[in-house]
Amino acid sequence: MKSNTPFSSELMWNAVVTCDKRYDGMFFYAVRTTGIFCRPSCKSKTPNIDNICFFENVEDAIHQGFRPCKRCQPELSIKTYDPQQEIVDVTINYLKQHYQEKLTLNYIAFQIGVSPYYLSRIFTEKLNISPLKYLESIRIREAQQLLLNTVHNSTEICFQVGYNNFSSFYRHFKKNCGCSPSQYRYKNGIRN
């Protein structure tokens, strides 16, 4: 195992064995027997430890005669791993899939695996909106779609998009859209 990087060989080997994407872009590994180099997160078969060498960058690997892996495409630039952004992305996906359910900040944070305070702080830092406000925007968007594309009344739509009572739905809808749900439907050409 030969290394041309500031990381220890053991750390890099462990990253390769576990396909740890946190090290993508920080170093690359090449397999002498195949002539291919990869990112640490590559899902290809784990090579024999005696047949690999490590490089700090793509250019060094290519200069040594290795070609890029077709699976992980290490020659393409990647963004630096941001664990906070990953939490925000996972939260957004969760909210989009579960907006119809009764959700609290504590419950969402539990599902994501972080504290409510931490989730609220990083979500707001990244998007300038709290997780619950983001959830509200998803629900209102869905309600708008249902008002325009179904014949369900406002009360039915209220419960379909995850609100527990009509007054809360009405208040949030009017605040976000500037009109009541029935006015929204009427203004957009659908009359009951």
CORWO-V190277 format. One record per residue. RES is the residue in three letters. PSI is psi in whole degrees, -180 to 180 (* if undefined). BURIAL is 1 if it has 24 or more other C-alpha atoms within 12 Angstrom, else 0. Layout:
res->RES psi->PSI burial->BURIAL
res->RES psi->PSI burial->BURIAL
This chain:
res->MET psi->111 burial->0
res->LYS psi->142 burial->0
res->SER psi->138 burial->1
res->ASN psi->33 burial->1
res->THR psi->166 burial->0
res->PRO psi->-8 burial->0
res->PHE psi->155 burial->0
res->SER psi->151 burial->0
res->SER psi->-36 burial->1
res->GLU psi->-44 burial->0
res->LEU psi->-46 burial->0
res->MET psi->-41 burial->1
res->TRP psi->-45 burial->1
res->ASN psi->-38 burial->0
res->ALA psi->-40 burial->1
res->VAL psi->-46 burial->1
res->VAL psi->-37 burial->1
res->THR psi->2 burial->0
res->CYS psi->48 burial->1
res->ASP psi->106 burial->0
res->LYS psi->-11 burial->1
res->ARG psi->-22 burial->1
res->TYR psi->0 burial->1
res->ASP psi->131 burial->1
res->GLY psi->-16 burial->1
res->MET psi->-31 burial->1
res->PHE psi->167 burial->1
res->PHE psi->155 burial->1
res->TYR psi->148 burial->1
res->ALA psi->149 burial->1
res->VAL psi->115 burial->1
res->ARG psi->-38 burial->1
res->THR psi->-25 burial->0
res->THR psi->-21 burial->0
res->GLY psi->20 burial->0
res->ILE psi->144 burial->1
res->PHE psi->152 burial->1
res->CYS psi->169 burial->1
res->ARG psi->158 burial->1
res->PRO psi->-30 burial->1
res->SER psi->2 burial->1
res->CYS psi->136 burial->1
res->LYS psi->12 burial->0
res->SER psi->169 burial->0
res->LYS psi->136 burial->0
res->THR psi->124 burial->0
res->PRO psi->167 burial->1
res->ASN psi->133 burial->0
res->ILE psi->-30 burial->0
res->ASP psi->-13 burial->0
res->ASN psi->7 burial->0
res->ILE psi->157 burial->1
res->CYS psi->158 burial->1
res->PHE psi->149 burial->1
res->PHE psi->148 burial->1
res->GLU psi->-28 burial->1
res->ASN psi->169 burial->1
res->VAL psi->-43 burial->1
res->GLU psi->-43 burial->0
res->ASP psi->-42 burial->1
res->ALA psi->-44 burial->1
res->ILE psi->-42 burial->1
res->HIS psi->-31 burial->0
res->GLN psi->3 burial->0
res->GLY psi->9 burial->0
res->PHE psi->148 burial->1
res->ARG psi->153 burial->1
res->PRO psi->145 burial->1
res->CYS psi->137 burial->1
res->LYS psi->-23 burial->0
res->ARG psi->-54 burial->0
res->CYS psi->-10 burial->1
res->GLN psi->64 burial->1
res->PRO psi->-17 burial->1
res->GLU psi->-17 burial->1
res->LEU psi->139 burial->0
res->SER psi->150 burial->0
res->ILE psi->156 burial->0
res->LYS psi->151 burial->0
res->THR psi->139 burial->0
res->TYR psi->131 burial->0
res->ASP psi->102 burial->0
res->PRO psi->-31 burial->0
res->GLN psi->-41 burial->0
res->GLN psi->-36 burial->0
res->GLU psi->-40 burial->0
res->ILE psi->-43 burial->1
res->VAL psi->-45 burial->1
res->ASP psi->-43 burial->0
res->VAL psi->-40 burial->0
res->THR psi->-45 burial->1
res->ILE psi->-47 burial->1
res->ASN psi->-41 burial->0
res->TYR psi->-46 burial->1
res->LEU psi->-40 burial->1
res->LYS psi->-32 burial->1
res->GLN psi->-22 burial->0
res->HIS psi->17 burial->0
res->TYR psi->-24 burial->1
res->GLN psi->-13 burial->1
res->GLU psi->164 burial->0
res->LYS psi->113 burial->0
res->LEU psi->134 burial->1
res->THR psi->164 burial->0
res->LEU psi->-42 burial->1
res->ASN psi->-43 burial->0
res->TYR psi->-44 burial->0
res->ILE psi->-48 burial->1
res->ALA psi->-41 burial->1
res->PHE psi->-44 burial->0
res->GLN psi->-34 burial->0
res->ILE psi->-28 burial->1
res->GLY psi->27 burial->0
res->VAL psi->172 burial->1
res->SER psi->152 burial->0
res->PRO psi->-42 burial->0
res->TYR psi->-47 burial->0
res->TYR psi->-45 burial->0
res->LEU psi->-48 burial->1
res->SER psi->-42 burial->1
res->ARG psi->-52 burial->0
res->ILE psi->-34 burial->1
res->PHE psi->-46 burial->1
res->THR psi->-39 burial->0
res->GLU psi->-42 burial->0
res->LYS psi->-36 burial->0
res->LEU psi->-4 burial->0
res->ASN psi->31 burial->0
res->ILE psi->144 burial->0
res->SER psi->161 burial->1
res->PRO psi->-39 burial->1
res->LEU psi->-34 burial->1
res->LYS psi->-37 burial->1
res->TYR psi->-43 burial->1
res->LEU psi->-43 burial->1
res->GLU psi->-42 burial->1
res->SER psi->-37 burial->1
res->ILE psi->-47 burial->1
res->ARG psi->-41 burial->1
res->ILE psi->-42 burial->1
res->ARG psi->-44 burial->1
res->GLU psi->-40 burial->1
res->ALA psi->-41 burial->1
res->GLN psi->-44 burial->1
res->GLN psi->-43 burial->0
res->LEU psi->-38 burial->1
res->LEU psi->-36 burial->1
res->LEU psi->-25 burial->1
res->ASN psi->3 burial->0
res->THR psi->173 burial->0
res->VAL psi->9 burial->0
res->HIS psi->145 burial->0
res->ASN psi->171 burial->0
res->SER psi->-37 burial->1
res->THR psi->-44 burial->1
res->GLU psi->-43 burial->0
res->ILE psi->-39 burial->1
res->CYS psi->-50 burial->1
res->PHE psi->-31 burial->1
res->GLN psi->-31 burial->1
res->VAL psi->6 burial->1
res->GLY psi->4 burial->1
res->TYR psi->148 burial->1
res->ASN psi->-19 burial->0
res->ASN psi->154 burial->0
res->PHE psi->-38 burial->0
res->SER psi->-39 burial->0
res->SER psi->-44 burial->0
res->PHE psi->-48 burial->1
res->TYR psi->-47 burial->1
res->ARG psi->-47 burial->0
res->HIS psi->-38 burial->1
res->PHE psi->-47 burial->1
res->LYS psi->-39 burial->0
res->LYS psi->-41 burial->0
res->ASN psi->-34 burial->0
res->CYS psi->-13 burial->0
res->GLY psi->7 burial->0
res->CYS psi->170 burial->0
res->SER psi->164 burial->1
res->PRO psi->-42 burial->1
res->SER psi->-37 burial->1
res->GLN psi->-38 burial->0
res->TYR psi->-46 burial->1
res->ARG psi->-43 burial->1
res->TYR psi->-45 burial->0
res->LYS psi->-26 burial->0
res->ASN psi->17 burial->0
res->GLY psi->3 burial->0
res->ILE psi->118 burial->0
res->ARG psi->132 burial->0
res->ASN psi->* burial->0
